[in-house]
Amino acid sequence: MCEEINSKRMVLDELEQSAKCRYSIKIGKQK
């Protein structure tokens, strides 16, 4: 149970990181 939740959290963290990366890239292209 705990491991399942941890893996889901890790996936969410990775998605959040990639989303931040894409967001900062968008901002960088705008400047």
N, C-alpha and C positions, 0 to 999 in steps of 0.2 A: 504493500500500500504506500508506504513512505517513499520507496524508490520510484514508484510510478509518478507520484506527485513531484518528486525532485526532477525526474526527467522532463516532465511537462514544463516545469519552471525553467529548466535549462533551455528548452526550445523557445519559450517565450522570451527569455533573456537574449538569445541569439537573434530572434526576430526583431526585438527592440534595438539591438546594436546595429543590425543591417538597415533598419528603418532610419536610425539616426545618421548612419553613413550616407544613405541616399539623400536624406534631408540636407545634410551639410554640403553634399556635392551640388545639390540644386542651388543652394545659397551661394556657393562658390562660383557657380557658372553665372549667376545673376550679377555678381559684383564686377 
